[in-house]
Amino acid sequence: MFAVFLAGIAAGTVNTVVGSGTLITFPTLLAFGVPPVTANVSNTIGLVPGSVSGAIGYRRELSGQRGRLVRLASASLLGGALGAVLLLALPDDAFNAIVPALIGLGCVLVIFQPAIGRRVAARADSRTESPEHGAGWVWFLVFLAGVYGGYFGAAQGVLLMAIMGIGIKESLQRLNGTKNVLAGLVNGVAALIFIVVADVDWTVVALIAAGSVIGGQVGASVGRRLPALALRIFIVVVGVVAVISLLA
């Protein structure tokens, strides 16, 4: 229980700063024998309070973004709901087959996150004009990121930052605040669906929720000063262990 709680703190911190916390909590739950689908469902519900905590920590960066948030929130809510329905509608064997690939994708995104960030920043600096809500394709890609997040969600935040950073002319810190809100909405709508119809381990939910709330505040305050390379290596190692465990 203490290990799951610590994983929740780590995930809340990482989700606020980078967006790959599921690569910590999900493998931890697998290691303690929680079935994969139940682990995914319980993890999604448990991370919702952490998303709220992280968004509150970024409230200054969110100032003046109400219109953008309302528009993109619709994409995240629809995508998250569809992803959750797909998780419940598809057989467990499909999840067991798909998730190693999704975790692998998450690890790749985390590895290349610095390069993605540099390209995104360079693209943002090169733009002189952009609609407040971004290019027309941003909404659709945010929707697809929501589907991914509702189904599994590892490195969902990295995807959102890449999409918005390329398509919206805005500082990366302000977009990170937007990312925290959108990822929280995806997890939130998926959690509502899971609570009604899925098999939930409420002990796991409580532990991850408590930890992620603390982690959300840590990420919004001191998390930005953590050594980025060490954090990235840790996340990738955990993800690789998870892939090996699932394939085994």
N, C-alpha and C positions, 0 to 999 in steps of 0.2 A: 504493500500500500504506500509505503514511504517512497519507493522507487517510482511508482506511477505519479505521485504528487510532485516529485522533483522533475519528472519528465514534463508534467503540465507547466511548471514554472519555466523550464527551458523552452517549451513550445510557445508559450505566451510571449516570451522575450523575442524569440526568433521570428514569430509571425509579425510582430510589430515592426521589427527592423528590416527583415528580409522577406519573410513569407514562406517558410518551409518547415513549420513546426510539426506537421504531421509526420515528417520523416524521422522525428524523434519519438513521438507518443505511440504511433502505430506499431513500430517494431518492438517497443517496450511491452505493449499489451500482448503481442504475439509471443514474446519470450516467456510470459507468465501463463500461457495456455489459453488466452481468450480467443475464441473462434474468429477468423478473419472478418466476416461480415459484421458480427456483433462488435468487434473491436472498432471497425470503421464507423459504424453507427454511433456507438457510445463516445468515441473520440470527437466526432463532429458536434454532438450535443455539448460535450464538455468544453469545447473550445469557444463556444459562443460568448460566454461571459468575458473571456480573455480578449476577444475581438472588440467587445464594447469598451473594456478597460483601455485597450490600445487606442481606440478612436478618441476617447476622452483625453488621453494623454497628448493627442495631436490636435486638440480643439483649436489652438491658435492657427495652425496651418489650414484648418477647414473653414476659417472665416472668409466669407465672400464667395463660397463655392456652392451655395444652396441650389441654384438652377442646374448646375452641372451634376450635382449629386442626385437630384430628383430624376433627371433624364437617364443617367447611367444606372441608377438603382432599379429601374424597371427592367433593364437587361439582366442585371444580376439576380433579381428575384425570379424572373421567368426561367433563366438558365439553371439556377440552383434547384428549383422545383422539378424541372425536367430531369436533371441529373439524379436527384433522389429517387424519382419514380423509376428510372432505368435501373438503379441499384437494386430496388425491391422487386422489379418485374423480371429481371434476368436471373437465371439460376445461379446458385452459389459457385458452381464450377466455372461459370463465366467470369465471375469476380476473381476467383483464384488464378485464372489464366491471364486476365487482363492486368491485375494490379502489379505484378512484377515489372511489366513493361512501363506502367505509369510511374512506379517508384524510380525505375531507371531513367525515365524522362525527367523526373524531378531532380535526380542527382546531376544529370547533364546540365539542366538549367542552373542549378546552384554553382556548378563548376565554372560555367561560362557567364555567370551573373556580372562579374566585373566588366567583361568585354561588352556584354549587352548594355550595361549601364553607360559605358563610354560612348557607344554608338548612339544610344538614346539621347544622351546629353549633347553630343555633337549635332544630331538632327534637330534638337530643340533650339540650339543656338543659331542654326542656319535659317530657321523660319522667321519671317518678318510679320506675317499675319496668320491667324488661325481662328476659326469660330470658337466661341467660349466653350462649347461642348466638344470641340475637336472635329476631326475629319468625319465624313459621313459613315465610314466603315468602322469607326471606333465602337459604336453601339453594338453592332453585330458580333465583333470579336469579343467584347466584354460579355455578351450573352453566351458565346461558346466557352469562354473561361468559366462562366457560371455553371454550365453543364458539367464541365470537368470537375469543378469544385464540389458540386452537389453529389457527384458520383464517388470521388475519392479526395482530391484536393491538395495533394502534395505539391508544393511550389506554385500554388495558385497565385500567390502574391507576386512572384517573379513574372508570371505571365501577364498579370494586370499591369505591372509597372512597365513592361516592355510595350504593351499595347498603347497605354495612355501616354507614355513618354515619347513615342513616335508620332502619335496622332493628335496630341494636345500640346499647345504652347503654354507651358507652365513650369515652375520650378519643381525639381524632383522631390523636395521636402513636402511641398503642398500636395503633389500627386501621391506621395506615400501616405499622407493622411486620408486622401480619397480612397486609396487602395484598402486601407484598414476598414473603412466603412463598407465598401463593396464586398470584401471578403466576409465581413461579419454578417451582411445580409444574406449572402449565399449560404453560409453555415446556419443562419437562423431559420430560413425557410425550409432548408433540408431537415433541420432538427425538429421543426413542428410536424413534418410528415413522418419522421422516424418515431417520434413519441407516440403517435396515434397507431401506427401499424407495424412497427418493427420490434425485434427482440433487443431490448436495451439492458445493459448492465449498469444499474444506477450507482453502484459503488464506484465503478470506474468513472462515471460521469461526475460524481461529486468530487473525486480526487483531482481529476484533470481541470474541472471548473475552478476549484480553489487555487490550484497552482497557476493556471493560466491568467487569472485575475492579477495575481502578484506579478507574474511575468510580463503582463501587458504594461504595467507601470514601470517595471525595470527597463523594458525595451524602449519606452517613450522617454526615459530620463537618462539612464547610464548605458543602456544597451548600445547606443551609437558609438560608444568609446571602447567597446570590446574589440580585440584583435580580429579583424575581418577574416584573415587567412585561417586562423585557428578555428574560428566558428564554422567556416566553410568546410574545412577538413573533417571536423567532427560530424557535421550533418551528412556528408557524403559517406563516411565510414558506416554510420548507423544505417543509411539507406542501402548500402551494399550488403550489410549483414541481413537486413530484412529480405532483400531479393533472394539471397542464398537460402534463408530459412523457408521462404515460400516455395521455392523450387524443390527444396529437399523434401 
